[in-house]
Amino acid sequence: MSKWYQKGLSFACTECGKCCTGSPGYVWVPEKEIEEMAAFLKISVQEFRKLYIRRVGPRESLIEKIKEEREKVEEIG
């Protein structure tokens, strides 16, 4: 029996930090959003992937950060 979330969940970020901190999980990210986030941070897509993306099979997920790291990123943005 497949799980209801097997294909991922579609949502918009509310900047609450609840899905990208805490217990491990997956925050699936499409190519277009990777490109947009890299442009926002003024880094290459390759550098963004190196710093913030992990491969899970054929898909890509944001690397979850601990709270202190997330706050540091928020200060930059």
Secondary structure as the mmCIF struct_conf table of DSSP 4:
data_model
#
loop_
_struct_conf.conf_type_id
_struct_conf.id
_struct_conf.beg_label_comp_id
_struct_conf.beg_label_asym_id
_struct_conf.beg_label_seq_id
_struct_conf.end_label_comp_id
_struct_conf.end_label_asym_id
_struct_conf.end_label_seq_id
TURN_TY1_P TURN_TY1_P1 TRP A 4 LYS A 7
BEND BEND1 GLU A 15 GLU A 15
BEND BEND2 GLY A 17 SER A 23
STRN STRN1 TRP A 28 TRP A 28
HELX_RH_AL_P HELX_RH_AL_P1 GLU A 31 LEU A 41
TURN_TY1_P TURN_TY1_P2 LYS A 42 LYS A 42
BEND BEND3 ILE A 43 ILE A 43
HELX_RH_AL_P HELX_RH_AL_P2 VAL A 45 TYR A 52
STRN STRN2 ILE A 53 VAL A 56
TURN_TY1_P TURN_TY1_P3 GLY A 57 PRO A 58
STRN STRN3 ARG A 59 LEU A 62
HELX_LH_PP_P HELX_LH_PP_P1 ILE A 63 GLU A 64
HELX_RH_AL_P HELX_RH_AL_P3 LYS A 67 ILE A 76
#
